[in-house]
Amino acid sequence: MVITIKESIKGAREAEGVTVIIDVFRAFSTACYAFDSGIRRLINVATPDEAFALREKLKTETIITGEREEKKPEGFDMGNSPTEMLTGNLQGKTMIHCTTAGTNGIMNATGASEILGAGLVNAEAVASYINMINPGKVTLVAMGYRGVESAEEDLLCARYITELLRGNEADISNEINTLRKGSGSRFFNPGNLSFSPPTDFFLCTDLNRFNFVLKAVMTTPGYAEILRLDMNH
């Protein structure tokens, strides 16, 4: 198994083989909490306009979640926040998810043979799934801040998954703690409280909380259906 780590939208476009799009703060953490909170269906799109257009097409009860510049865009039902997923009423609903880095990463991974979404909350499940299917080539894409800047939490997650794929035990608790003073410090800025609360930091860094994989399947051009695949120990 050849494992390559790449970064940002550019890395997603270059990815080959089984591709893991990593967005710890916050896209795929949010998606995991949404599934855990009972959503029936999750669809990723790249832009807010596509999200609104898709809501018009779907006749089911639909909510739009996501962010632009970390904040909830006008007309969206919820932001890109795990805290909101836990406190909102999601049971049985279809969720359309649109973010700057994570969902765009999925849309840009056109050379991948299979696409998975990952954060620290489901990293071990992702590694277990990849080891189970045992592909020849794996690309881990650390999406970074807004899909353009390196982000330590995404690179940490990529290195952690790499260690697990190689059969190594990895203790990253110290690295997770240091995120609080680094890239995670924005969650503790009082000015960000309304859209990026401190609880999001702790929810996004709750290592291996979920034992399921997010698998992206391109259905209609421009849409990715996100499937929850439960892993049994």
BAFI-3210 file (N, C-alpha, C; in Angstrom, 3 decimals, decimal comma, padded with zeros to 6 digits):
// residues 233
n [1|2|3|4|5|6|7|8|9|10|11|12|13|14|15|16|17|18|19|20|21|22|23|24|25|26|27|28|29|30|31|32|33|34|35|36|37|38|39|40|41|42|43|44|45|46|47|48|49|50|51|52|53|54|55|56|57|58|59|60|61|62|63|64|65|66|67|68|69|70|71|72|73|74|75|76|77|78|79|80|81|82|83|84|85|86|87|88|89|90|91|92|93|94|95|96|97|98|99|100|101|102|103|104|105|106|107|108|109|110|111|112|113|114|115|116|117|118|119|120|121|122|123|124|125|126|127|128|129|130|131|132|133|134|135|136|137|138|139|140|141|142|143|144|145|146|147|148|149|150|151|152|153|154|155|156|157|158|159|160|161|162|163|164|165|166|167|168|169|170|171|172|173|174|175|176|177|178|179|180|181|182|183|184|185|186|187|188|189|190|191|192|193|194|195|196|197|198|199|200|201|202|203|204|205|206|207|208|209|210|211|212|213|214|215|216|217|218|219|220|221|222|223|224|225|226|227|228|229|230|231|232|233]
n.u [000,842|000,795|001,182|000,291|000,594|-001,155|-002,027|-004,691|-006,986|-005,656|-004,194|-006,317|-007,199|-005,080|-005,104|-004,972|-006,166|-007,581|-008,971|-008,702|-010,360|-009,582|-010,887|-010,786|-011,502|-014,146|-015,707|-016,040|-016,189|-018,512|-020,282|-020,169|-021,274|-023,798|-024,885|-024,881|-026,786|-029,076|-029,728|-031,212|-030,202|-027,341|-025,995|-023,391|-022,423|-020,791|-021,147|-023,058|-025,200|-025,700|-026,573|-029,014|-030,419|-030,584|-032,148|-034,586|-035,194|-035,494|-038,042|-038,347|-038,092|-035,764|-032,595|-030,185|-026,783|-023,618|-020,760|-019,313|-016,334|-016,168|-018,591|-022,196|-023,866|-026,171|-029,522|-029,031|-029,809|-028,362|-025,064|-021,643|-021,189|-020,425|-021,580|-024,055|-025,197|-025,643|-027,460|-029,567|-032,642|-032,481|-033,438|-034,318|-034,155|-033,079|-029,875|-028,164|-024,904|-022,413|-019,253|-016,194|-013,703|-013,804|-016,187|-015,718|-013,266|-013,977|-015,499|-013,514|-011,853|-011,391|-009,857|-009,818|-010,260|-011,996|-013,713|-013,329|-014,486|-012,929|-012,153|-010,645|-012,461|-013,386|-011,175|-009,836|-011,719|-011,761|-009,138|-009,309|-011,220|-009,883|-007,680|-009,077|-010,088|-007,732|-006,195|-003,996|-003,038|-003,145|-004,338|-004,005|-005,583|-004,964|-007,007|-006,785|-006,815|-009,547|-009,118|-006,802|-004,592|-002,041|-003,027|-002,610|-004,141|-005,350|-003,153|-002,074|-004,086|-003,851|-001,260|-001,680|-003,612|-002,004|-000,060|-001,719|-002,519|-000,155|000,031|000,836|000,673|-000,513|-000,106|-001,622|-002,401|-001,065|-000,434|-002,985|-003,837|-002,118|-003,173|-005,100|-003,886|-002,870|-003,919|-006,495|-007,144|-008,852|-011,411|-011,706|-011,821|-013,570|-014,979|-015,762|-017,755|-020,476|-020,581|-018,600|-018,098|-016,440|-017,114|-017,157|-014,458|-013,737|-015,513|-014,692|-012,170|-012,464|-011,185|-011,643|-014,350|-016,480|-017,453|-017,619|-017,511|-017,351|-018,458|-018,104|-020,195|-020,470|-023,331|-025,382|-023,909|-021,981|-023,095|-022,519|-023,313|-023,263|-022,425|-023,014|-020,961|-020,960|-018,522|-017,695|-016,294]
n.v [-001,188|002,015|005,067|008,405|011,774|014,694|018,195|020,614|022,111|021,789|019,431|017,648|017,576|016,309|013,808|010,225|006,815|005,246|007,832|010,024|012,641|015,098|016,984|018,397|020,627|022,045|020,344|017,413|016,454|017,726|016,440|013,783|014,069|014,907|012,617|010,982|012,268|011,633|012,252|011,469|011,452|012,650|015,149|016,481|019,623|022,124|024,909|027,666|028,505|026,182|024,597|025,818|025,469|022,686|022,165|023,126|021,199|018,829|017,088|016,330|016,818|019,180|020,420|023,034|023,190|024,606|026,688|029,894|031,542|030,650|031,331|031,014|031,070|033,465|032,493|029,817|026,987|026,053|026,414|025,352|023,492|021,224|021,438|022,618|020,513|018,689|020,012|020,744|019,870|017,151|014,712|012,266|013,949|015,337|016,455|019,083|019,880|022,302|023,525|025,475|024,137|021,184|019,928|020,898|019,742|017,055|017,302|017,985|015,817|014,235|012,284|010,118|006,701|005,957|007,792|009,098|010,745|012,363|012,982|013,669|012,458|010,129|008,758|006,290|004,412|004,946|004,190|001,461|000,609|001,108|-000,604|-002,976|-003,121|-002,931|-001,367|-000,614|001,936|004,888|008,107|010,723|013,619|016,554|019,040|021,640|025,128|026,763|025,480|026,258|027,009|025,468|023,360|022,477|020,592|018,994|017,880|016,476|014,568|013,209|012,114|010,485|008,626|007,449|006,156|004,266|002,775|001,585|-000,195|000,653|001,651|004,745|007,475|010,415|012,307|014,432|016,093|016,746|018,252|020,453|021,712|023,375|025,732|026,442|026,084|025,659|027,739|029,703|028,947|029,737|032,398|035,144|036,714|034,978|033,417|033,108|031,650|029,769|028,053|027,258|024,631|023,316|022,871|020,872|018,835|018,297|017,275|014,926|012,086|009,329|008,956|008,056|005,101|004,809|005,205|007,838|007,743|009,024|009,311|010,059|011,175|012,714|014,995|017,374|016,869|015,079|012,165|011,289|008,489|006,577|004,218|001,708|000,393|-002,716|-003,801]
n.w [000,000|-001,077|000,419|000,269|001,297|000,740|000,225|000,554|-001,933|-004,346|-003,810|-003,566|-006,188|-007,359|-006,277|-006,112|-006,388|-003,436|-001,780|000,900|002,175|004,348|006,919|009,755|011,374|010,128|008,724|008,262|010,782|011,621|009,848|010,780|013,364|012,596|011,329|013,579|015,003|013,748|011,025|007,862|005,350|003,571|001,580|-000,309|-001,608|-003,680|-003,667|-002,170|-003,877|-005,353|-003,275|-002,535|-004,934|-005,048|-002,824|-003,743|-005,627|-004,195|-002,565|-000,021|003,589|004,164|005,213|005,073|005,644|006,652|005,695|004,895|004,967|007,582|008,760|009,014|005,978|004,569|004,555|004,996|007,091|009,263|010,700|010,097|012,244|014,777|017,314|016,798|015,399|017,406|018,991|017,415|015,629|013,879|013,157|010,854|008,653|005,459|004,770|003,316|002,618|002,658|002,353|002,630|002,489|003,071|001,698|-000,838|-001,350|-001,698|-004,050|-005,827|-006,060|-008,456|-009,644|-008,023|-006,951|-005,034|-002,549|000,680|003,647|006,386|009,857|013,033|014,658|013,466|012,584|013,127|012,310|009,586|008,872|009,492|007,646|005,214|005,491|005,426|002,798|001,455|-000,629|-003,443|-003,611|-001,698|-001,010|001,184|001,919|003,379|004,001|005,039|006,137|004,980|002,598|001,373|002,964|004,975|007,677|010,977|012,358|010,399|009,078|011,234|011,616|009,180|009,417|011,620|010,662|008,732|010,341|011,604|009,369|008,771|010,756|013,237|016,663|017,789|019,833|020,114|021,866|023,174|020,999|020,155|022,338|022,089|019,894|020,819|021,566|019,193|015,954|016,800|018,433|017,618|018,280|020,832|020,881|021,924|020,099|018,128|019,063|018,366|015,999|016,044|018,435|021,642|022,338|019,895|019,333|021,206|020,507|017,885|018,311|019,642|019,792|017,677|018,276|016,777|015,099|012,292|008,703|006,316|003,186|-000,013|-002,794|-006,102|-007,486|-009,135|-011,449|-009,719|-007,265|-004,258|-002,746|000,584|002,265|005,167|006,523|008,695|010,862|012,171|015,165]
ca.u [000,000|001,560|000,418|000,781|-000,130|-001,202|-002,758|-005,548|-007,763|-004,687|-003,939|-007,513|-007,222|-003,990|-005,231|-005,231|-006,474|-008,540|-008,630|-009,332|-010,408|-009,536|-011,241|-011,079|-012,229|-015,058|-016,701|-016,378|-016,635|-019,928|-021,026|-020,278|-022,257|-025,116|-025,361|-025,128|-027,994|-030,262|-030,115|-031,529|-029,442|-026,402|-025,514|-022,409|-022,336|-019,623|-021,459|-024,387|-026,216|-026,055|-027,340|-030,388|-031,041|-030,888|-033,305|-035,793|-035,474|-035,862|-039,369|-038,331|-037,740|-034,346|-031,922|-028,893|-025,787|-022,303|-020,145|-018,409|-015,498|-016,504|-019,909|-023,368|-024,322|-027,570|-030,443|-028,740|-030,512|-027,374|-023,681|-020,807|-020,833|-020,864|-022,451|-025,403|-025,722|-026,094|-028,539|-030,668|-033,547|-032,073|-033,965|-035,056|-034,082|-032,007|-028,994|-027,276|-023,730|-021,589|-018,182|-015,113|-012,616|-014,156|-017,057|-015,028|-012,244|-014,647|-015,882|-012,325|-011,063|-011,951|-009,009|-009,856|-011,052|-012,998|-013,496|-013,803|-014,323|-012,397|-011,655|-010,120|-013,557|-013,603|-009,919|-009,534|-012,668|-011,287|-007,965|-009,774|-011,891|-008,871|-006,943|-009,969|-010,158|-006,328|-005,902|-002,576|-002,660|-003,993|-003,941|-004,618|-005,547|-005,217|-007,592|-006,238|-007,697|-010,240|-008,697|-005,627|-003,471|-001,792|-003,655|-001,932|-005,058|-005,565|-001,899|-002,000|-005,015|-003,260|-000,143|-002,264|-004,179|-000,851|000,491|-002,669|-002,456|001,092|-000,056|001,469|-000,131|-000,087|-000,710|-001,513|-003,118|-000,332|-000,594|-004,355|-003,871|-001,422|-004,022|-005,904|-003,121|-002,484|-005,000|-007,793|-007,324|-009,960|-012,649|-011,725|-011,895|-014,951|-015,622|-016,226|-018,641|-021,784|-020,516|-017,468|-017,991|-015,417|-017,556|-016,773|-013,074|-013,705|-016,228|-013,874|-010,934|-012,822|-010,561|-012,293|-015,676|-017,434|-016,912|-018,159|-016,805|-018,147|-018,056|-018,744|-020,532|-020,973|-024,581|-025,584|-022,756|-022,104|-023,584|-021,928|-024,087|-022,358|-022,985|-022,437|-020,648|-020,580|-017,472|-017,877|-015,018]
ca.v [000,000|003,265|006,128|009,750|012,874|015,933|019,254|021,644|021,809|021,276|018,043|016,856|017,400|015,402|012,547|008,984|005,663|005,535|009,188|010,468|014,100|015,333|018,326|018,228|021,836|021,246|019,734|015,995|016,302|018,117|015,380|012,631|014,393|014,961|011,235|010,494|012,946|011,055|012,622|010,325|011,527|013,776|015,441|017,556|020,460|022,998|026,331|027,958|028,519|024,779|024,107|026,328|024,832|021,296|022,159|023,298|019,946|017,764|017,324|015,887|017,840|019,403|021,540|023,386|023,546|024,874|027,974|030,664|032,280|030,050|031,740|030,497|031,982|033,885|031,522|028,469|026,658|025,867|026,600|024,156|023,366|020,017|021,825|022,793|019,195|018,041|020,755|020,960|018,745|016,620|013,356|011,915|014,984|015,349|017,589|019,525|020,402|023,095|024,190|025,996|023,166|019,760|019,462|021,230|018,718|015,883|017,606|018,133|014,576|013,552|011,165|009,079|005,497|005,949|008,991|009,044|011,968|011,993|013,893|012,907|011,741|008,805|008,397|004,860|003,695|005,128|003,323|000,062|000,366|001,033|-001,858|-004,075|-003,242|-003,112|-000,871|-000,419|003,344|005,712|009,512|011,434|015,047|017,472|020,164|022,897|026,250|027,267|024,744|026,844|027,127|024,298|023,375|021,436|019,524|018,082|017,131|015,534|013,477|012,447|011,316|009,479|007,566|006,762|005,235|003,151|001,953|000,823|-001,134|001,204|002,361|006,146|008,302|011,808|013,146|015,681|016,929|017,277|019,319|021,655|022,383|024,394|026,985|026,705|026,325|025,609|028,895|030,546|028,545|030,340|033,842|035,547|037,278|033,899|032,561|032,862|030,713|028,849|028,023|026,379|023,229|022,726|022,382|019,605|017,830|017,949|016,587|013,736|011,081|008,029|008,897|007,363|003,930|004,680|005,865|008,646|007,432|009,923|008,717|011,076|010,704|013,667|015,909|018,488|016,413|013,854|011,513|010,803|007,280|006,148|002,791|001,340|-000,614|-003,538|-004,239]
ca.w [000,000|-001,176|001,075|-000,032|001,936|-000,031|000,922|-000,045|-003,145|-005,325|-003,448|-003,899|-007,650|-007,742|-005,535|-006,856|-005,544|-002,368|-001,342|002,146|002,301|005,794|007,386|011,188|011,780|010,903|007,827|008,422|012,171|011,570|009,158|011,690|014,410|011,963|011,217|014,926|015,491|013,117|009,664|007,015|004,097|003,528|000,225|-000,378|-002,810|-003,609|-003,478|-001,626|-004,944|-005,636|-002,123|-002,653|-006,096|-004,706|-001,904|-004,563|-006,342|-003,272|-001,985|001,374|004,573|003,897|005,859|004,481|006,654|006,096|006,011|004,057|005,920|008,868|009,248|008,313|004,920|004,631|003,969|005,496|008,334|010,327|010,302|009,946|013,648|015,486|018,431|016,238|015,030|018,641|019,632|016,474|015,368|012,574|012,994|009,650|007,617|004,470|005,018|002,243|003,334|001,746|003,088|001,799|002,308|003,042|000,614|-002,088|-001,537|-002,273|-005,432|-006,669|-006,098|-009,630|-010,048|-006,980|-007,216|-003,969|-001,730|002,062|004,430|007,701|010,872|014,162|015,321|012,855|011,914|013,256|011,455|008,205|008,705|009,498|006,373|004,148|005,680|005,047|001,331|001,072|-001,978|-003,748|-003,498|-000,824|-000,903|002,299|001,583|004,497|003,262|005,526|006,431|003,784|001,409|000,737|003,898|005,823|009,001|011,750|012,769|009,271|008,889|012,362|011,309|008,066|009,955|012,511|009,816|008,126|011,354|011,770|008,158|008,834|011,874|014,433|017,661|017,825|020,881|019,662|022,843|023,395|019,812|020,179|023,354|021,608|018,906|021,496|021,555|017,807|014,987|017,480|019,327|017,152|018,954|022,162|020,685|022,239|018,915|017,244|019,856|017,760|014,872|016,209|019,897|022,219|022,314|018,608|019,429|021,945|019,723|016,708|018,719|020,437|018,925|017,438|018,909|015,899|014,418|010,936|007,600|005,395|001,812|-000,976|-004,086|-007,025|-008,076|-010,230|-011,482|-008,785|-005,972|-003,711|-001,681|001,624|002,877|006,441|006,563|010,065|011,014|013,361|015,739]
c.u [000,890|000,693|001,073|-000,068|-000,020|-002,027|-003,631|-006,302|-006,853|-004,392|-005,108|-007,568|-006,169|-004,156|-005,576|-005,522|-007,570|-008,106|-009,416|-009,223|-010,568|-009,861|-011,726|-011,928|-012,950|-015,914|-017,053|-016,655|-018,126|-020,769|-021,213|-021,315|-023,667|-025,701|-025,708|-026,403|-029,232|-030,639|-030,294|-030,605|-028,553|-025,875|-024,559|-022,538|-021,187|-019,960|-022,842|-025,478|-026,666|-026,879|-028,795|-031,118|-031,445|-032,076|-034,610|-036,198|-036,008|-037,197|-039,427|-037,979|-036,217|-033,820|-030,581|-027,956|-024,462|-021,794|-019,489|-017,665|-015,899|-017,930|-021,020|-023,810|-025,810|-028,447|-030,180|-029,479|-029,559|-025,986|-022,956|-020,272|-021,337|-021,808|-023,883|-026,026|-026,293|-027,324|-029,736|-031,535|-033,277|-032,744|-034,768|-034,949|-032,963|-031,185|-028,142|-026,132|-022,802|-020,542|-017,050|-014,064|-013,137|-015,011|-016,447|-013,922|-012,820|-014,976|-014,677|-011,497|-011,510|-011,112|-009,017|-010,668|-012,183|-012,675|-014,127|-013,605|-013,881|-012,068|-011,053|-011,202|-013,821|-012,353|-009,634|-010,466|-012,247|-010,084|-008,374|-010,425|-010,871|-008,048|-007,772|-010,004|-008,765|-006,006|-004,397|-002,111|-003,676|-003,448|-004,727|-004,467|-005,947|-005,700|-007,093|-007,284|-008,226|-009,745|-007,456|-004,396|-003,296|-002,488|-003,127|-002,860|-005,285|-004,316|-001,700|-002,884|-004,450|-002,118|-000,653|-002,848|-003,060|-000,256|-000,421|-002,644|-001,202|001,137|000,576|000,442|000,375|-000,841|-000,523|-002,197|-002,402|-000,489|-001,988|-004,460|-003,204|-002,227|-004,807|-005,211|-002,727|-003,697|-006,388|-008,084|-008,499|-011,291|-012,804|-011,665|-013,336|-015,707|-016,200|-017,331|-019,926|-021,733|-019,449|-017,171|-016,901|-015,815|-017,188|-015,355|-013,046|-014,436|-015,404|-012,626|-011,213|-012,424|-011,333|-013,620|-016,643|-016,759|-017,601|-017,375|-017,805|-017,645|-018,837|-018,977|-021,110|-022,209|-024,865|-024,343|-022,984|-022,623|-022,826|-022,814|-023,090|-023,036|-022,264|-022,231|-020,148|-019,537|-017,739|-016,525|-014,916]
c.v [001,256|004,399|007,478|010,765|014,110|016,965|020,070|021,174|021,225|019,804|017,141|016,584|016,411|013,995|011,375|007,866|005,987|006,847|009,567|011,990|014,417|016,788|018,194|019,383|022,440|020,323|018,284|015,625|016,621|017,012|014,154|012,883|014,475|013,557|010,679|011,100|012,596|011,548|011,363|010,265|012,761|013,935|016,626|018,302|021,444|024,442|026,525|027,963|027,106|024,191|024,550|025,662|023,391|021,217|022,313|021,994|018,857|018,079|016,918|017,050|018,011|020,583|021,774|023,820|023,845|026,254|028,593|031,586|031,947|030,328|031,136|031,488|032,326|032,868|030,083|028,246|026,544|026,137|025,274|023,770|022,060|020,320|021,986|021,455|018,480|018,714|020,984|019,722|018,217|015,300|013,200|012,901|014,711|016,611|017,849|020,277|021,083|023,849|024,596|024,935|021,751|019,319|019,799|020,235|017,473|016,124|017,658|016,860|013,697|012,362|010,007|007,872|005,364|007,139|008,816|010,409|011,594|013,210|013,047|012,030|010,361|008,263|006,895|004,018|003,776|004,222|001,852|-000,306|000,208|-000,243|-003,060|-004,249|-003,339|-002,653|-000,721|000,999|004,100|007,133|010,152|012,924|015,875|018,787|021,521|023,983|026,847|026,646|025,272|026,914|025,825|024,457|022,188|020,291|018,517|017,253|016,115|014,319|012,594|011,562|010,195|008,308|006,771|005,746|004,024|002,219|001,092|-000,120|-000,648|001,815|003,791|006,881|009,758|012,768|014,468|016,639|017,545|018,429|020,598|022,395|023,528|025,757|027,387|026,974|026,296|026,815|029,770|030,190|029,201|031,871|034,281|036,113|036,229|033,040|032,175|031,815|029,634|028,685|027,070|024,907|022,550|022,166|021,006|018,498|017,361|017,154|015,380|012,500|009,764|007,862|008,041|006,220|003,728|005,558|006,705|008,386|008,308|009,202|009,824|010,519|011,526|014,544|017,108|018,118|015,167|013,351|010,950|009,645|006,972|004,644|002,446|000,235|-001,393|-003,985|-005,755]
c.w [000,000|-000,626|000,785|000,717|001,050|000,740|-000,010|-001,299|-004,223|-005,069|-003,772|-005,395|-008,119|-007,162|-006,452|-005,872|-004,536|-001,716|-000,106|002,213|003,786|006,100|008,828|011,709|010,579|010,045|008,158|009,875|012,236|010,939|010,054|012,779|013,835|011,810|012,602|015,513|014,673|011,738|008,824|005,811|004,137|002,109|000,294|-001,697|-002,605|-003,260|-002,852|-002,690|-005,300|-004,498|-002,214|-003,813|-005,788|-003,759|-002,678|-005,241|-005,415|-002,609|-000,510|002,299|004,574|004,700|005,153|005,593|005,969|006,441|004,781|005,015|007,364|009,338|008,397|007,242|005,083|003,912|004,380|006,821|009,519|009,779|010,179|011,328|014,256|016,641|017,948|015,850|016,266|019,236|018,716|016,332|013,959|012,221|011,703|008,503|006,609|004,698|003,788|002,917|002,334|002,550|002,147|001,481|002,080|001,869|-000,747|-002,392|-002,181|-003,744|-006,377|-006,804|-007,269|-010,098|-009,070|-007,422|-006,193|-003,064|-000,361|002,707|005,835|008,550|011,970|014,787|014,721|012,174|011,968|012,390|009,995|007,934|008,651|008,168|005,249|004,275|005,237|003,527|000,696|-000,354|-002,197|-003,484|-002,645|-000,835|000,235|002,022|002,800|003,892|003,739|005,718|005,134|002,482|000,735|001,650|004,676|007,171|009,797|012,139|011,644|008,983|010,015|012,094|010,190|008,563|010,849|011,708|009,152|009,095|011,539|010,560|008,135|010,030|013,155|015,382|017,722|018,926|020,485|020,645|023,103|022,219|019,750|021,182|022,855|020,534|019,538|021,487|020,123|016,939|015,626|018,348|018,907|017,820|020,331|022,091|020,928|021,032|017,978|017,870|019,134|016,652|015,046|017,704|020,398|022,192|020,998|018,659|020,087|021,202|018,527|017,074|019,614|019,618|018,900|018,168|018,093|015,155|013,066|009,970|006,820|003,987|000,838|-002,296|-004,962|-007,719|-009,326|-010,281|-010,560|-007,412|-005,537|-002,580|-000,669|002,362|004,186|006,411|007,961|010,057|012,285|013,862|015,666]
res [m|v|i|t|i|k|e|s|i|k|g|a|r|e|a|e|g|v|t|v|i|i|d|v|f|r|a|f|s|t|a|c|y|a|f|d|s|g|i|r|r|l|i|n|v|a|t|p|d|e|a|f|a|l|r|e|k|l|k|t|e|t|i|i|t|g|e|r|e|e|k|k|p|e|g|f|d|m|g|n|s|p|t|e|m|l|t|g|n|l|q|g|k|t|m|i|h|c|t|t|a|g|t|n|g|i|m|n|a|t|g|a|s|e|i|l|g|a|g|l|v|n|a|e|a|v|a|s|y|i|n|m|i|n|p|g|k|v|t|l|v|a|m|g|y|r|g|v|e|s|a|e|e|d|l|l|c|a|r|y|i|t|e|l|l|r|g|n|e|a|d|i|s|n|e|i|n|t|l|r|k|g|s|g|s|r|f|f|n|p|g|n|l|s|f|s|p|p|t|d|f|f|l|c|t|d|l|n|r|f|n|f|v|l|k|a|v|m|t|t|p|g|y|a|e|i|l|r|l|d|m|n|h]
***
